[in-house]
């Protein structure tokens, strides 16, 4: 297995030379776990695309109050 990165939508840059193969190859792409995505999208763009909620301010305030009350004297 050789690691690398997509340099654009058609090209892959490998982290090491491959000299054993001199024919067509099959490439399987899988994102590396723990590596941040480089989509260039900000978290604010992501949030803006999410659907709006349907809870009222009162419902949210009540849920926060109940949660805080469950903490006791901590």
PQR file of N, CA, C, O and H, with PARSE charges and radii, in Angstrom:
ATOM      1  N   UNK A   1       0.856  -1.179   0.000 -0.4000 1.5000
ATOM      2  CA  UNK A   1       0.000   0.000   0.000 -0.0000 2.0000
ATOM      3  C   UNK A   1       0.897   1.235   0.000  0.5500 1.7000
ATOM      4  O   UNK A   1       1.915   1.284   0.689 -0.5500 1.4000
ATOM      5  N   UNK A   2       0.500   2.213  -0.776 -0.4000 1.5000
ATOM      6  CA  UNK A   2       1.228   3.472  -0.868 -0.0000 2.0000
ATOM      7  C   UNK A   2       0.256   4.596  -0.534  0.5500 1.7000
ATOM      8  O   UNK A   2      -0.850   4.649  -1.072 -0.5500 1.4000
ATOM      9  H   UNK A   2      -0.328   2.174  -1.336  0.4000 1.0000
ATOM     10  N   UNK A   3       0.668   5.482   0.345 -0.4000 1.5000
ATOM     11  CA  UNK A   3      -0.168   6.633   0.705 -0.0000 2.0000
ATOM     12  C   UNK A   3       0.088   7.771  -0.270  0.5500 1.7000
ATOM     13  O   UNK A   3       1.102   7.806  -0.966 -0.5500 1.4000
ATOM     14  H   UNK A   3       1.567   5.439   0.782  0.4000 1.0000
ATOM     15  N   UNK A   4      -0.842   8.685  -0.301 -0.4000 1.5000
ATOM     16  CA  UNK A   4      -0.701   9.855  -1.148 -0.0000 2.0000
ATOM     17  C   UNK A   4      -1.858  10.798  -0.926  0.5500 1.7000
ATOM     18  O   UNK A   4      -2.559  10.703   0.082 -0.5500 1.4000
ATOM     19  H   UNK A   4      -1.667   8.657   0.265  0.4000 1.0000
ATOM     20  N   UNK A   5      -2.060  11.696  -1.849 -0.4000 1.5000
ATOM     21  CA  UNK A   5      -3.158  12.654  -1.725 -0.0000 2.0000
ATOM     22  C   UNK A   5      -3.641  13.035  -3.116  0.5500 1.7000
ATOM     23  O   UNK A   5      -2.887  12.991  -4.088 -0.5500 1.4000
ATOM     24  H   UNK A   5      -1.490  11.773  -2.667  0.4000 1.0000
ATOM     25  N   UNK A   6      -4.892  13.405  -3.191 -0.4000 1.5000
ATOM     26  CA  UNK A   6      -5.433  13.908  -4.451 -0.0000 2.0000
ATOM     27  C   UNK A   6      -4.948  15.340  -4.635  0.5500 1.7000
ATOM     28  O   UNK A   6      -5.191  16.192  -3.780 -0.5500 1.4000
ATOM     29  H   UNK A   6      -5.505  13.441  -2.401  0.4000 1.0000
ATOM     30  N   UNK A   7      -4.273  15.607  -5.726 -0.4000 1.5000
ATOM     31  CA  UNK A   7      -3.822  16.972  -5.974 -0.0000 2.0000
ATOM     32  C   UNK A   7      -4.897  17.776  -6.708  0.5500 1.7000
ATOM     33  O   UNK A   7      -4.935  19.003  -6.621 -0.5500 1.4000
ATOM     34  H   UNK A   7      -4.075  14.916  -6.420  0.4000 1.0000
ATOM     35  N   UNK A   8      -5.757  17.077  -7.421 -0.4000 1.5000
ATOM     36  CA  UNK A   8      -6.945  17.663  -8.021 -0.0000 2.0000
ATOM     37  C   UNK A   8      -7.877  16.504  -8.361  0.5500 1.7000
ATOM     38  O   UNK A   8      -7.606  15.370  -7.966 -0.5500 1.4000
ATOM     39  H   UNK A   8      -5.726  16.080  -7.491  0.4000 1.0000
ATOM     40  N   UNK A   9      -8.943  16.753  -9.068 -0.4000 1.5000
ATOM     41  CA  UNK A   9      -9.930  15.702  -9.288 -0.0000 2.0000
ATOM     42  C   UNK A   9      -9.453  14.577 -10.210  0.5500 1.7000
ATOM     43  O   UNK A   9     -10.135  13.558 -10.322 -0.5500 1.4000
ATOM     44  H   UNK A   9      -9.162  17.675  -9.390  0.4000 1.0000
ATOM     45  N   UNK A  10      -8.306  14.732 -10.870 -0.4000 1.5000
ATOM     46  CA  UNK A  10      -7.803  13.696 -11.775 -0.0000 2.0000
ATOM     47  C   UNK A  10      -6.423  13.152 -11.415  0.5500 1.7000
ATOM     48  O   UNK A  10      -6.006  12.149 -11.995 -0.5500 1.4000
ATOM     49  H   UNK A  10      -7.753  15.559 -10.779  0.4000 1.0000
ATOM     50  N   UNK A  11      -5.705  13.763 -10.495 -0.4000 1.5000
ATOM     51  CA  UNK A  11      -4.322  13.383 -10.232 -0.0000 2.0000
ATOM     52  C   UNK A  11      -4.079  13.008  -8.779  0.5500 1.7000
ATOM     53  O   UNK A  11      -4.605  13.630  -7.856 -0.5500 1.4000
ATOM     54  H   UNK A  11      -6.043  14.578 -10.024  0.4000 1.0000
ATOM     55  N   UNK A  12      -3.264  11.971  -8.603 -0.4000 1.5000
ATOM     56  CA  UNK A  12      -2.881  11.496  -7.279 -0.0000 2.0000
ATOM     57  C   UNK A  12      -1.373  11.670  -7.138  0.5500 1.7000
ATOM     58  O   UNK A  12      -0.616  11.270  -8.022 -0.5500 1.4000
ATOM     59  H   UNK A  12      -2.836  11.466  -9.353  0.4000 1.0000
ATOM     60  N   UNK A  13      -0.933  12.266  -6.030 -0.4000 1.5000
ATOM     61  CA  UNK A  13       0.493  12.391  -5.727 -0.0000 2.0000
ATOM     62  C   UNK A  13       0.832  11.326  -4.695  0.5500 1.7000
ATOM     63  O   UNK A  13       0.232  11.281  -3.621 -0.5500 1.4000
ATOM     64  H   UNK A  13      -1.548  12.591  -5.312  0.4000 1.0000
ATOM     65  N   UNK A  14       1.795  10.470  -5.022 -0.4000 1.5000
ATOM     66  CA  UNK A  14       2.186   9.392  -4.120 -0.0000 2.0000
ATOM     67  C   UNK A  14       3.296   9.849  -3.200  0.5500 1.7000
ATOM     68  O   UNK A  14       4.117  10.684  -3.580 -0.5500 1.4000
ATOM     69  H   UNK A  14       2.283  10.506  -5.895  0.4000 1.0000
ATOM     70  N   UNK A  15       3.329   9.299  -1.969 -0.4000 1.5000
ATOM     71  CA  UNK A  15       4.339   9.654  -0.985 -0.0000 2.0000
ATOM     72  C   UNK A  15       5.659   8.914  -1.207  0.5500 1.7000
ATOM     73  O   UNK A  15       6.670   9.258  -0.594 -0.5500 1.4000
ATOM     74  H   UNK A  15       2.662   8.620  -1.661  0.4000 1.0000
ATOM     75  N   UNK A  16       5.659   7.900  -2.079 -0.4000 1.5000
ATOM     76  CA  UNK A  16       6.891   7.165  -2.369 -0.0000 2.0000
ATOM     77  C   UNK A  16       6.850   6.650  -3.806  0.5500 1.7000
ATOM     78  O   UNK A  16       5.784   6.556  -4.416 -0.5500 1.4000
ATOM     79  H   UNK A  16       4.838   7.620  -2.577  0.4000 1.0000
ATOM     80  N   UNK A  17       8.010   6.323  -4.328 -0.4000 1.5000
ATOM     81  CA  UNK A  17       8.102   5.814  -5.694 -0.0000 2.0000
ATOM     82  C   UNK A  17       7.552   4.400  -5.775  0.5500 1.7000
ATOM     83  O   UNK A  17       7.675   3.616  -4.835 -0.5500 1.4000
ATOM     84  H   UNK A  17       8.876   6.399  -3.833  0.4000 1.0000
ATOM     85  N   UNK A  18       6.938   4.086  -6.920 -0.4000 1.5000
ATOM     86  CA  UNK A  18       6.483   2.731  -7.197 -0.0000 2.0000
ATOM     87  C   UNK A  18       7.237   2.279  -8.442  0.5500 1.7000
ATOM     88  O   UNK A  18       7.000   2.792  -9.536 -0.5500 1.4000
ATOM     89  H   UNK A  18       6.838   4.723  -7.684  0.4000 1.0000
ATOM     90  N   UNK A  19       8.156   1.307  -8.273 -0.4000 1.5000
ATOM     91  CA  UNK A  19       8.983   0.864  -9.400 -0.0000 2.0000
ATOM     92  C   UNK A  19       8.682  -0.560  -9.841  0.5500 1.7000
ATOM     93  O   UNK A  19       9.167  -0.994 -10.886 -0.5500 1.4000
ATOM     94  H   UNK A  19       8.348   0.891  -7.384  0.4000 1.0000
ATOM     95  N   UNK A  20       7.886  -1.302  -9.062 -0.4000 1.5000
ATOM     96  CA  UNK A  20       7.623  -2.706  -9.364 -0.0000 2.0000
ATOM     97  C   UNK A  20       6.578  -2.906 -10.455  0.5500 1.7000
ATOM     98  O   UNK A  20       6.530  -3.976 -11.061 -0.5500 1.4000
ATOM     99  H   UNK A  20       7.491  -0.950  -8.214  0.4000 1.0000
ATOM    100  N   UNK A  21       5.751  -1.919 -10.717 -0.4000 1.5000
ATOM    101  CA  UNK A  21       4.623  -2.080 -11.643 -0.0000 2.0000
ATOM    102  C   UNK A  21       4.846  -1.185 -12.858  0.5500 1.7000
ATOM    103  O   UNK A  21       5.123   0.007 -12.719 -0.5500 1.4000
ATOM    104  H   UNK A  21       5.789  -1.050 -10.225  0.4000 1.0000
ATOM    105  N   UNK A  22       4.723  -1.763 -14.039 -0.4000 1.5000
ATOM    106  CA  UNK A  22       4.850  -0.989 -15.272 -0.0000 2.0000
ATOM    107  C   UNK A  22       3.695  -1.321 -16.206  0.5500 1.7000
ATOM    108  O   UNK A  22       3.902  -1.660 -17.371 -0.5500 1.4000
ATOM    109  H   UNK A  22       4.498  -2.730 -14.152  0.4000 1.0000
ATOM    110  N   UNK A  23       2.493  -1.220 -15.690 -0.4000 1.5000
ATOM    111  CA  UNK A  23       1.298  -1.499 -16.487 -0.0000 2.0000
ATOM    112  C   UNK A  23       0.137  -0.707 -15.907  0.5500 1.7000
ATOM    113  O   UNK A  23       0.315   0.085 -14.982 -0.5500 1.4000
ATOM    114  H   UNK A  23       2.325  -0.945 -14.743  0.4000 1.0000
ATOM    115  N   UNK A  24      -1.030  -0.922 -16.445 -0.4000 1.5000
ATOM    116  CA  UNK A  24      -2.221  -0.270 -15.897 -0.0000 2.0000
ATOM    117  C   UNK A  24      -2.430  -0.735 -14.470  0.5500 1.7000
ATOM    118  O   UNK A  24      -2.092  -1.868 -14.126 -0.5500 1.4000
ATOM    119  H   UNK A  24      -1.175  -1.565 -17.196  0.4000 1.0000
ATOM    120  N   UNK A  25      -2.981   0.123 -13.646 -0.4000 1.5000
ATOM    121  CA  UNK A  25      -3.227  -0.201 -12.239 -0.0000 2.0000
ATOM    122  C   UNK A  25      -4.653   0.160 -11.872  0.5500 1.7000
ATOM    123  O   UNK A  25      -5.311   0.950 -12.549 -0.5500 1.4000
ATOM    124  H   UNK A  25      -3.256   1.043 -13.925  0.4000 1.0000
ATOM    125  N   UNK A  26      -5.105  -0.426 -10.804 -0.4000 1.5000
ATOM    126  CA  UNK A  26      -6.391  -0.066 -10.222 -0.0000 2.0000
ATOM    127  C   UNK A  26      -6.100   0.718  -8.954  0.5500 1.7000
ATOM    128  O   UNK A  26      -5.313   0.271  -8.120 -0.5500 1.4000
ATOM    129  H   UNK A  26      -4.571  -1.068 -10.254  0.4000 1.0000
ATOM    130  N   UNK A  27      -6.715   1.866  -8.797 -0.4000 1.5000
ATOM    131  CA  UNK A  27      -6.494   2.722  -7.634 -0.0000 2.0000
ATOM    132  C   UNK A  27      -7.768   2.752  -6.815  0.5500 1.7000
ATOM    133  O   UNK A  27      -8.840   3.066  -7.332 -0.5500 1.4000
ATOM    134  H   UNK A  27      -7.354   2.230  -9.474  0.4000 1.0000
ATOM    135  N   UNK A  28      -7.649   2.423  -5.530 -0.4000 1.5000
ATOM    136  CA  UNK A  28      -8.781   2.482  -4.603 -0.0000 2.0000
ATOM    137  C   UNK A  28      -8.521   3.638  -3.660  0.5500 1.7000
ATOM    138  O   UNK A  28      -7.497   3.669  -2.977 -0.5500 1.4000
ATOM    139  H   UNK A  28      -6.777   2.168  -5.111  0.4000 1.0000
ATOM    140  N   UNK A  29      -9.441   4.588  -3.618 -0.4000 1.5000
ATOM    141  CA  UNK A  29      -9.273   5.758  -2.753 -0.0000 2.0000
ATOM    142  C   UNK A  29     -10.057   5.582  -1.470  0.5500 1.7000
ATOM    143  O   UNK A  29     -11.214   5.161  -1.484 -0.5500 1.4000
ATOM    144  H   UNK A  29     -10.273   4.563  -4.173  0.4000 1.0000
ATOM    145  N   UNK A  30      -9.416   5.908  -0.363 -0.4000 1.5000
ATOM    146  CA  UNK A  30     -10.046   5.829   0.945 -0.0000 2.0000
ATOM    147  C   UNK A  30      -9.452   6.948   1.785  0.5500 1.7000
ATOM    148  O   UNK A  30      -8.230   7.026   1.904 -0.5500 1.4000
ATOM    149  H   UNK A  30      -8.476   6.250  -0.352  0.4000 1.0000
ATOM    150  N   UNK A  31     -10.274   7.824   2.377 -0.4000 1.5000
ATOM    151  CA  UNK A  31      -9.727   8.909   3.194 -0.0000 2.0000
ATOM    152  C   UNK A  31      -8.987   8.345   4.403  0.5500 1.7000
ATOM    153  O   UNK A  31      -9.389   7.329   4.970 -0.5500 1.4000
ATOM    154  H   UNK A  31     -11.267   7.760   2.280  0.4000 1.0000
ATOM    155  N   UNK A  32      -7.918   9.004   4.788 -0.4000 1.5000
ATOM    156  CA  UNK A  32      -7.151   8.599   5.961 -0.0000 2.0000
ATOM    157  C   UNK A  32      -7.893   9.051   7.204  0.5500 1.7000
ATOM    158  O   UNK A  32      -8.236  10.227   7.332 -0.5500 1.4000
ATOM    159  H   UNK A  32      -7.591   9.830   4.328  0.4000 1.0000
ATOM    160  N   UNK A  33      -8.145   8.121   8.126 -0.4000 1.5000
ATOM    161  CA  UNK A  33      -8.864   8.467   9.357 -0.0000 2.0000
ATOM    162  C   UNK A  33      -8.048   9.452  10.171  0.5500 1.7000
ATOM    163  O   UNK A  33      -6.823   9.361  10.254 -0.5500 1.4000
ATOM    164  H   UNK A  33      -7.866   7.166   8.022  0.4000 1.0000
ATOM    165  N   UNK A  34      -8.755  10.390  10.765 -0.4000 1.5000
ATOM    166  CA  UNK A  34      -8.099  11.374  11.626 -0.0000 2.0000
ATOM    167  C   UNK A  34      -7.532  12.567  10.878  0.5500 1.7000
ATOM    168  O   UNK A  34      -7.056  13.514  11.504 -0.5500 1.4000
ATOM    169  H   UNK A  34      -9.750  10.464  10.698  0.4000 1.0000
ATOM    170  N   UNK A  35      -7.572  12.543   9.566 -0.4000 1.5000
ATOM    171  CA  UNK A  35      -7.076  13.661   8.785 -0.0000 2.0000
ATOM    172  C   UNK A  35      -8.240  14.586   8.455  0.5500 1.7000
ATOM    173  O   UNK A  35      -9.299  14.114   8.040 -0.5500 1.4000
ATOM    174  H   UNK A  35      -7.958  11.773   9.058  0.4000 1.0000
ATOM    175  N   UNK A  36      -8.067  15.879   8.630 -0.4000 1.5000
ATOM    176  CA  UNK A  36      -9.156  16.796   8.300 -0.0000 2.0000
ATOM    177  C   UNK A  36      -9.414  16.817   6.798  0.5500 1.7000
ATOM    178  O   UNK A  36      -8.500  16.663   5.988 -0.5500 1.4000
ATOM    179  H   UNK A  36      -7.207  16.262   8.967  0.4000 1.0000
ATOM    180  N   UNK A  37     -10.652  17.005   6.459 -0.4000 1.5000
ATOM    181  CA  UNK A  37     -11.035  17.126   5.059 -0.0000 2.0000
ATOM    182  C   UNK A  37     -10.547  18.461   4.527  0.5500 1.7000
ATOM    183  O   UNK A  37     -10.569  19.460   5.246 -0.5500 1.4000
ATOM    184  H   UNK A  37     -11.394  17.130   7.117  0.4000 1.0000
ATOM    185  N   UNK A  38     -10.112  18.492   3.295 -0.4000 1.5000
ATOM    186  CA  UNK A  38      -9.613  19.739   2.707 -0.0000 2.0000
ATOM    187  C   UNK A  38     -10.583  20.244   1.648  0.5500 1.7000
ATOM    188  O   UNK A  38     -10.180  20.587   0.536 -0.5500 1.4000
ATOM    189  H   UNK A  38     -10.094  17.681   2.711  0.4000 1.0000
ATOM    190  N   UNK A  39     -11.850  20.286   1.998 -0.4000 1.5000
ATOM    191  CA  UNK A  39     -12.846  20.741   1.032 -0.0000 2.0000
ATOM    192  C   UNK A  39     -12.840  22.248   0.884  0.5500 1.7000
ATOM    193  O   UNK A  39     -13.366  22.779  -0.094 -0.5500 1.4000
ATOM    194  H   UNK A  39     -12.177  20.008   2.901  0.4000 1.0000
ATOM    195  N   UNK A  40     -12.247  22.947   1.850 -0.4000 1.5000
ATOM    196  CA  UNK A  40     -12.230  24.391   1.797 -0.0000 2.0000
ATOM    197  C   UNK A  40     -13.505  25.015   2.340  0.5500 1.7000
ATOM    198  O   UNK A  40     -13.629  26.238   2.391 -0.5500 1.4000
ATOM    199  H   UNK A  40     -11.820  22.516   2.644  0.4000 1.0000
ATOM    200  N   UNK A  41     -14.459  24.174   2.748 -0.4000 1.5000
ATOM    201  CA  UNK A  41     -15.716  24.682   3.263 -0.0000 2.0000
ATOM    202  C   UNK A  41     -15.553  25.060   4.736  0.5500 1.7000
ATOM    203  O   UNK A  41     -14.982  24.300   5.518 -0.5500 1.4000
ATOM    204  H   UNK A  41     -14.359  23.179   2.706  0.4000 1.0000
ATOM    205  N   UNK A  42     -16.049  26.218   5.100 -0.4000 1.5000
ATOM    206  CA  UNK A  42     -15.976  26.623   6.497 -0.0000 2.0000
ATOM    207  C   UNK A  42     -17.138  26.002   7.275  0.5500 1.7000
ATOM    208  O   UNK A  42     -18.145  25.599   6.692 -0.5500 1.4000
ATOM    209  H   UNK A  42     -16.512  26.835   4.464  0.4000 1.0000
ATOM    210  N   UNK A  43     -16.987  25.933   8.562 -0.4000 1.5000
ATOM    211  CA  UNK A  43     -18.045  25.396   9.419 -0.0000 2.0000
ATOM    212  C   UNK A  43     -19.304  26.255   9.294  0.5500 1.7000
ATOM    213  O   UNK A  43     -20.416  25.746   9.437 -0.5500 1.4000
ATOM    214  H   UNK A  43     -16.169  26.260   9.036  0.4000 1.0000
ATOM    215  N   UNK A  44     -19.139  27.527   9.034 -0.4000 1.5000
ATOM    216  CA  UNK A  44     -20.290  28.415   8.898 -0.0000 2.0000
ATOM    217  C   UNK A  44     -21.096  28.094   7.647  0.5500 1.7000
ATOM    218  O   UNK A  44     -22.324  28.181   7.659 -0.5500 1.4000
ATOM    219  H   UNK A  44     -18.236  27.940   8.918  0.4000 1.0000
ATOM    220  N   UNK A  45     -20.406  27.720   6.558 -0.4000 1.5000
ATOM    221  CA  UNK A  45     -21.106  27.302   5.337 -0.0000 2.0000
ATOM    222  C   UNK A  45     -21.887  26.016   5.587  0.5500 1.7000
ATOM    223  O   UNK A  45     -23.020  25.863   5.132 -0.5500 1.4000
ATOM    224  H   UNK A  45     -19.408  27.650   6.548  0.4000 1.0000
ATOM    225  N   UNK A  46     -21.263  25.099   6.318 -0.4000 1.5000
ATOM    226  CA  UNK A  46     -21.935  23.838   6.647 -0.0000 2.0000
ATOM    227  C   UNK A  46     -23.195  24.103   7.463  0.5500 1.7000
ATOM    228  O   UNK A  46     -24.255  23.557   7.154 -0.5500 1.4000
ATOM    229  H   UNK A  46     -20.342  25.224   6.688  0.4000 1.0000
ATOM    230  N   UNK A  47     -23.098  24.924   8.489 -0.4000 1.5000
ATOM    231  CA  UNK A  47     -24.250  25.237   9.348 -0.0000 2.0000
ATOM    232  C   UNK A  47     -25.342  25.936   8.542  0.5500 1.7000
ATOM    233  O   UNK A  47     -26.527  25.675   8.745 -0.5500 1.4000
ATOM    234  H   UNK A  47     -22.237  25.367   8.741  0.4000 1.0000
ATOM    235  N   UNK A  48     -24.948  26.818   7.635 -0.4000 1.5000
ATOM    236  CA  UNK A  48     -25.935  27.548   6.831 -0.0000 2.0000
ATOM    237  C   UNK A  48     -26.762  26.608   5.957  0.5500 1.7000
ATOM    238  O   UNK A  48     -27.910  26.915   5.639 -0.5500 1.4000
ATOM    239  H   UNK A  48     -23.984  27.030   7.470  0.4000 1.0000
ATOM    240  N   UNK A  49     -26.196  25.471   5.564 -0.4000 1.5000
ATOM    241  CA  UNK A  49     -26.922  24.519   4.717 -0.0000 2.0000
ATOM    242  C   UNK A  49     -27.853  23.607   5.511  0.5500 1.7000
ATOM    243  O   UNK A  49     -28.711  22.948   4.923 -0.5500 1.4000
ATOM    244  H   UNK A  49     -25.263  25.221   5.822  0.4000 1.0000
ATOM    245  N   UNK A  50     -27.703  23.554   6.824 -0.4000 1.5000
ATOM    246  CA  UNK A  50     -28.551  22.679   7.633 -0.0000 2.0000
ATOM    247  C   UNK A  50     -29.980  23.216   7.693  0.5500 1.7000
ATOM    248  O   UNK A  50     -30.191  24.429   7.672 -0.5500 1.4000
ATOM    249  H   UNK A  50     -27.006  24.088   7.302  0.4000 1.0000
ATOM    250  N   UNK A  51     -30.955  22.319   7.766 -0.4000 1.5000
ATOM    251  CA  UNK A  51     -32.344  22.788   7.873 -0.0000 2.0000
ATOM    252  C   UNK A  51     -32.579  23.452   9.224  0.5500 1.7000
ATOM    253  O   UNK A  51     -31.945  23.111  10.222 -0.5500 1.4000
ATOM    254  H   UNK A  51     -30.783  21.334   7.783  0.4000 1.0000
ATOM    255  N   UNK A  52     -33.497  24.397   9.232 -0.4000 1.5000
ATOM    256  CA  UNK A  52     -33.819  25.087  10.481 -0.0000 2.0000
ATOM    257  C   UNK A  52     -34.532  24.165  11.462  0.5500 1.7000
ATOM    258  O   UNK A  52     -35.196  23.208  11.064 -0.5500 1.4000
ATOM    259  H   UNK A  52     -34.012  24.674   8.421  0.4000 1.0000
ATOM    260  N   UNK A  53     -34.387  24.464  12.736 -0.4000 1.5000
ATOM    261  CA  UNK A  53     -35.048  23.677  13.766 -0.0000 2.0000
ATOM    262  C   UNK A  53     -36.492  24.115  13.961  0.5500 1.7000
ATOM    263  O   UNK A  53     -36.939  25.103  13.377 -0.5500 1.4000
ATOM    264  H   UNK A  53     -33.848  25.242  13.060  0.4000 1.0000
ATOM    265  N   UNK A  54     -37.216  23.369  14.789 -0.4000 1.5000
ATOM    266  CA  UNK A  54     -38.614  23.720  15.020 -0.0000 2.0000
ATOM    267  C   UNK A  54     -38.948  23.830  16.504  0.5500 1.7000
ATOM    268  O   UNK A  54     -40.119  23.834  16.884 -0.5500 1.4000
ATOM    269  H   UNK A  54     -36.853  22.567  15.263  0.4000 1.0000
ATOM    270  N   UNK A  55     -37.903  23.922  17.351 -0.4000 1.5000
ATOM    271  CA  UNK A  55     -38.162  24.069  18.780 -0.0000 2.0000
ATOM    272  C   UNK A  55     -38.283  25.550  19.135  0.5500 1.7000
ATOM    273  O   UNK A  55     -37.613  26.397  18.543 -0.5500 1.4000
ATOM    274  H   UNK A  55     -36.952  23.919  17.042  0.4000 1.0000
ATOM    275  N   UNK A  56     -39.133  25.848  20.096 -0.4000 1.5000
ATOM    276  CA  UNK A  56     -39.306  27.239  20.512 -0.0000 2.0000
ATOM    277  C   UNK A  56     -38.206  27.631  21.506  0.5500 1.7000
ATOM    278  O   UNK A  56     -37.541  26.776  22.092 -0.5500 1.4000
ATOM    279  H   UNK A  56     -39.677  25.160  20.577  0.4000 1.0000
ATOM    280  N   UNK A  57     -38.035  28.937  21.677 -0.4000 1.5000
ATOM    281  CA  UNK A  57     -37.078  29.445  22.662 -0.0000 2.0000
ATOM    282  C   UNK A  57     -37.426  28.928  24.042  0.5500 1.7000
ATOM    283  O   UNK A  57     -36.540  28.561  24.813 -0.5500 1.4000
ATOM    284  H   UNK A  57     -38.575  29.632  21.201  0.4000 1.0000
ATOM    285  N   UNK A  58     -38.716  28.896  24.359 -0.4000 1.5000
ATOM    286  CA  UNK A  58     -39.154  28.428  25.675 -0.0000 2.0000
ATOM    287  C   UNK A  58     -38.776  26.965  25.903  0.5500 1.7000
ATOM    288  O   UNK A  58     -38.335  26.595  26.991 -0.5500 1.4000
ATOM    289  H   UNK A  58     -39.436  29.194  23.733  0.4000 1.0000
ATOM    290  N   UNK A  59     -38.948  26.146  24.884 -0.4000 1.5000
ATOM    291  CA  UNK A  59     -38.606  24.728  24.999 -0.0000 2.0000
ATOM    292  C   UNK A  59     -37.104  24.551  25.242  0.5500 1.7000
ATOM    293  O   UNK A  59     -36.699  23.752  26.086 -0.5500 1.4000
ATOM    294  H   UNK A  59     -39.306  26.446  24.000  0.4000 1.0000
ATOM    295  N   UNK A  60     -36.285  25.296  24.504 -0.4000 1.5000
ATOM    296  CA  UNK A  60     -34.832  25.208  24.672 -0.0000 2.0000
ATOM    297  C   UNK A  60     -34.431  25.699  26.055  0.5500 1.7000
ATOM    298  O   UNK A  60     -33.629  25.052  26.727 -0.5500 1.4000
ATOM    299  H   UNK A  60     -36.614  25.945  23.818  0.4000 1.0000
ATOM    300  N   UNK A  61     -34.981  26.843  26.496 -0.4000 1.5000
ATOM    301  CA  UNK A  61     -34.672  27.376  27.822 -0.0000 2.0000
ATOM    302  C   UNK A  61     -35.059  26.384  28.908  0.5500 1.7000
ATOM    303  O   UNK A  61     -34.311  26.203  29.869 -0.5500 1.4000
ATOM    304  H   UNK A  61     -35.633  27.368  25.950  0.4000 1.0000
ATOM    305  N   UNK A  62     -36.227  25.732  28.772 -0.4000 1.5000
ATOM    306  CA  UNK A  62     -36.686  24.747  29.761 -0.0000 2.0000
ATOM    307  C   UNK A  62     -35.720  23.558  29.801  0.5500 1.7000
ATOM    308  O   UNK A  62     -35.386  23.073  30.883 -0.5500 1.4000
ATOM    309  H   UNK A  62     -36.835  25.880  27.992  0.4000 1.0000
ATOM    310  N   UNK A  63     -35.274  23.090  28.647 -0.4000 1.5000
ATOM    311  CA  UNK A  63     -34.348  21.967  28.604 -0.0000 2.0000
ATOM    312  C   UNK A  63     -33.017  22.335  29.273  0.5500 1.7000
ATOM    313  O   UNK A  63     -32.455  21.524  30.009 -0.5500 1.4000
ATOM    314  H   UNK A  63     -35.545  23.484  27.769  0.4000 1.0000
ATOM    315  N   UNK A  64     -32.517  23.530  29.030 -0.4000 1.5000
ATOM    316  CA  UNK A  64     -31.267  23.981  29.660 -0.0000 2.0000
ATOM    317  C   UNK A  64     -31.450  24.086  31.162  0.5500 1.7000
ATOM    318  O   UNK A  64     -30.587  23.642  31.920 -0.5500 1.4000
ATOM    319  H   UNK A  64     -32.973  24.189  28.432  0.4000 1.0000
ATOM    320  N   UNK A  65     -32.568  24.672  31.613 -0.4000 1.5000
ATOM    321  CA  UNK A  65     -32.835  24.812  33.043 -0.0000 2.0000
ATOM    322  C   UNK A  65     -32.900  23.445  33.723  0.5500 1.7000
ATOM    323  O   UNK A  65     -32.320  23.254  34.791 -0.5500 1.4000
ATOM    324  H   UNK A  65     -33.269  25.033  30.998  0.4000 1.0000
ATOM    325  N   UNK A  66     -33.606  22.494  33.106 -0.4000 1.5000
ATOM    326  CA  UNK A  66     -33.721  21.153  33.686 -0.0000 2.0000
ATOM    327  C   UNK A  66     -32.358  20.461  33.761  0.5500 1.7000
ATOM    328  O   UNK A  66     -32.053  19.777  34.738 -0.5500 1.4000
ATOM    329  H   UNK A  66     -34.077  22.649  32.238  0.4000 1.0000
ATOM    330  N   UNK A  67     -31.563  20.641  32.742 -0.4000 1.5000
ATOM    331  CA  UNK A  67     -30.223  20.038  32.742 -0.0000 2.0000
ATOM    332  C   UNK A  67     -29.376  20.620  33.870  0.5500 1.7000
ATOM    333  O   UNK A  67     -28.721  19.879  34.604 -0.5500 1.4000
ATOM    334  H   UNK A  67     -31.811  21.197  31.948  0.4000 1.0000
ATOM    335  N   UNK A  68     -29.390  21.953  34.008 -0.4000 1.5000
ATOM    336  CA  UNK A  68     -28.607  22.595  35.071 -0.0000 2.0000
ATOM    337  C   UNK A  68     -29.086  22.181  36.450  0.5500 1.7000
ATOM    338  O   UNK A  68     -28.279  21.988  37.359 -0.5500 1.4000
ATOM    339  H   UNK A  68     -29.922  22.554  33.412  0.4000 1.0000
ATOM    340  N   UNK A  69     -30.399  22.043  36.612 -0.4000 1.5000
ATOM    341  CA  UNK A  69     -30.936  21.613  37.904 -0.0000 2.0000
ATOM    342  C   UNK A  69     -30.513  20.186  38.246  0.5500 1.7000
ATOM    343  O   UNK A  69     -30.393  19.845  39.423 -0.5500 1.4000
ATOM    344  H   UNK A  69     -31.055  22.199  35.874  0.4000 1.0000
ATOM    345  N   UNK A  70     -30.286  19.349  37.234 -0.4000 1.5000
ATOM    346  CA  UNK A  70     -29.873  17.971  37.483 -0.0000 2.0000
ATOM    347  C   UNK A  70     -28.449  17.878  37.987  0.5500 1.7000
ATOM    348  O   UNK A  70     -28.041  16.829  38.486 -0.5500 1.4000
ATOM    349  H   UNK A  70     -30.384  19.626  36.278  0.4000 1.0000
ATOM    350  N   UNK A  71     -27.674  18.965  37.868 -0.4000 1.5000
ATOM    351  CA  UNK A  71     -26.285  18.949  38.313 -0.0000 2.0000
ATOM    352  C   UNK A  71     -26.164  19.001  39.838  0.5500 1.7000
ATOM    353  O   UNK A  71     -25.145  18.589  40.391 -0.5500 1.4000
ATOM    354  H   UNK A  71     -28.006  19.817  37.463  0.4000 1.0000
ATOM    355  N   UNK A  72     -27.181  19.497  40.510 -0.4000 1.5000
ATOM    356  CA  UNK A  72     -27.112  19.634  41.957 -0.0000 2.0000
ATOM    357  C   UNK A  72     -26.120  20.712  42.349  0.5500 1.7000
ATOM    358  O   UNK A  72     -26.104  21.785  41.746 -0.5500 1.4000
ATOM    359  H   UNK A  72     -28.010  19.832  40.061  0.4000 1.0000
ATOM    360  N   UNK A  73     -25.283  20.442  43.362 -0.4000 1.5000
ATOM    361  CA  UNK A  73     -24.328  21.425  43.880 -0.0000 2.0000
ATOM    362  C   UNK A  73     -22.933  21.258  43.276  0.5500 1.7000
ATOM    363  O   UNK A  73     -21.949  21.655  43.899 -0.5500 1.4000
ATOM    364  H   UNK A  73     -25.296  19.570  43.852  0.4000 1.0000
ATOM    365  N   UNK A  74     -22.831  20.704  42.125 -0.4000 1.5000
ATOM    366  CA  UNK A  74     -21.505  20.495  41.526 -0.0000 2.0000
ATOM    367  C   UNK A  74     -20.882  21.782  41.110  0.5500 1.7000
ATOM    368  O   UNK A  74     -19.767  21.789  40.589 -0.5500 1.4000
ATOM    369  H   UNK A  74     -23.631  20.381  41.618  0.4000 1.0000
TER
END
